[in-house]
Amino acid sequence: MAIKDLKDVYQHMLQDQYSANKQALDMTTKLGRAAESKAVSEALIAGTNGIAQGMDEVSSLCSDHGIDPTGAHCKGMEGLVNEAKAHAIDEEFGDSDTRDAMIIAQYQRLVHYAIAGYGTLAAYANRLGLDGDAAVLKKCLDETYDGDRRMTDIATDGGVNAAAAA
C-alpha cells in the first residue's frame, strides 16, 4: 500500500498497533509465568487482558476502515520483545526479586511503546475527524497508562525494587 496522506498513515498505524499488541500479548504472558511476586504476576495477567481488549478494539477499527488488522508487522515491538526475552526470561538471576524487577522494567518498555502508538493514533483520528475512533483509542490509551502506573506502584510502593536492592 502506498502511503499518500494522513488517512493512509493512520490506517497503516492501526495495523502496526495490532501487530505490536499481538507481540506484546505473547511476551506479557511469558513474563507473567516467569514472575515470582504474586502482585507482579496478577498485574501481568491484568495486562494480558487489557492488551487483548486493545487488540479487539483495534481490529474493530480496522474492520470499520476495510483493512486487515494483520496487514503489518511491527518491527519496533519485535525488538522490544527480543530484549524482554533476553533480559527477563533467558537471563540468569541471583534471586527472584531481581528477576521480578527486570520483568517490570521489560514490561513497562512494551507498555510505553503501546502508549506512544495509541497516543499517536488518537491524535491522527482527531485530526481526521474520526471522533468515534478517537474515543476508542483514547480509552485504550488511558487503560494502558493505568497498567503502567499499577506496575510502577508495585515496583516502588509494593517493594519489588527494594527487595531486589537488598
N, C-alpha and C positions, 0 to 999 in steps of 0.2 A: 504494500500500500504506500503510495506516495503521500507524504505529509505536506499539504498545501496551505492549511490555515489552522487557526486555533481549535476549531472543532475536530480536525484530524488529530492534532496533538492530544486533545482531551480523550478521544476515543482510544488512541494508542496507549495513553497512560492508564486508562481503565483496565485494559488488557494486561499491562505491566503490573498494576496493583494486584490483579487477580493472581498472577504468577508469583509475585512476591509473597502474598498471603499464603498460597499453597505451600511454598517452600518453607515459610516461617512456621506454618502449622506442623509440618513434619518434624522440624527441628525442635519446636517447643515441646512436642510430645516426648522426644528423646531426652530433652533437658529435664522434663518432669520426672521421667523414670530414673534419671541419674541423681536427682536431688535427695538428700538425706533429711533435710529440715521439712517438717510437716507443713509449715507455713509457706515455704518456697514451693513445695510440691502442689499444694492446694491453689496457690496463686497461678502456677503454670497451667493447671487444669482449667482454671477460670480463663486464663489466657487463650487456651486452645478453643474454648467455647466462643470467646469473643472473636478470635481470628476466623473461625468457621462462619459466624454470623456475618462478619465483614465480607467474606467470600460470597456468601449468598446475596448480600446487598449489591456488591459489585457485579456479580453475574446477572442479576436482575436489571441493573442499569445497562449493561452490555446488550442484553436482550432487547431492552427498550430502544436502543440505538441500532439494532440489527447487526450487531457484531458478535463474533465468537469470543467469549472471555479467555479462551486458551490460545488466542492468536499471537501471543508474545511470550518470550522467556526473559525474565528479569535477571540480568547478569549481576546487577548490584546486590540483590538479595542472595544470589548464588555465592558470591564472595563472602558475605556475612555468615551464611550457613556453613561454608567451609571453615571459616575462622572459629565459629562456635563449636563445631565438631572437633577441630584440632585442639582447642584450648579448654573446653569444658567436658568433652566426652572422652577423647583419646589420651589426654594428658594424665600423667601420674601426679597424685597429690599426697601430701603428708597426712592430711586429715580431711574429714568430710566437711568441716566448717569452711575450710579454704576452697574446696570444690564448690560448695554452695555459693560462696561469694563470687567465684568465677562464673557460675551458672547465671547468677543475677546479672552480672556485667554483660555477658553474651546475649542474654535475653533482651536486656534493655537496648543493646545495639540493634537488634532486629526490630524492636518496637519503634525506636527513633526513626528508622528508615520508613516504617509504615506511617508514622506521624507526618513525615515530610511528604509522602505520596498523597495521603488523604488531604492534607492542607492545600497542596498544590491543586489537586483535583477540585476541591471545593471552590477555590478561587477562580479556576477556569469556568466551572459551572455557573458561578455568579456572573462572570463577565459575559458568558454566552446566553444569559437569561434563562438558564435551566434551573429554576427555583426549586423544583421538586428534587432534582439530582443534588443540588447544593445542600438541601436539608438532610438528605440521606447521608451524604459524605461528611457533613459537619457532625452528625450523630456518631458516625464511625470514628471520626477524629476524636471527639470527646471521650468515647469509650476507650479508645486506645490510650489517651492521656491518663485516664483513670487507672488502667492496668499498669502503666509506667509508674505512677505515683504510689500505687499499692506496693510494687516491688521495691521502690526506694524506701518506703516505710519499713518494710521487712528487713532490708539491709541495714538501715540506720537505727530505727527505734526498736525493731524486732531482735536486734542483737547479732545478726549473722556476721556483719563486718567486725564487731567487737570480738566475737568468738574466734574468727579467723585470725585476728591480730594477736590473740592471747598465746 
